[in-house]
Each structure stands twice: as structure tokens, then as C-alpha cells.
Amino acid sequence: MKAGASKGNGVRKLSQLLGVEQEEVMYIATTETTTMIEWAGYGVAVANAIPEVREITKKTRRGATIQELVLKK
């Protein structure tokens, strides 16, 4: 893997290329490090996410579909 390559860097770069503001990015996580969740404008934890992830997210997905979360954002 290329040095500096990560999901987080990919999401950042893609959002820049698409002209999507950081505040508009939704990041859904389970066990990933908290860096991307903190960076994204809207962090979401799935119901079975590790406690560290659930603590810093704005919303926990409990039975809601991703579409419902996006529409309710």
C-alpha cells in the first residue's frame, strides 16, 4: 500500500474532488479509529460499534436504515 494511503485520506481527497464540504460528510463506523469520525461533519455509529466509537458520534444507528439517517440529517 502506498505511504499515506488510508480510508480517511481517501474520503478527504474524494470530498475535495467532488466539492463536498467537510460538514456534509457522513462517516459510518463500527471499530475504526476515531480520527475520521471526528473529522466528518456527521459521525454515525452502528448499534454494535465499540464504545469509543459510540461515545464520539452524534448518532447511533439503531434499526434505522442509512437512507433514513441521511434524510434525517
Order of alpha helices (4+ residues) and beta strands (2+ residues): alpha-beta-alpha-beta-alpha-beta-alpha
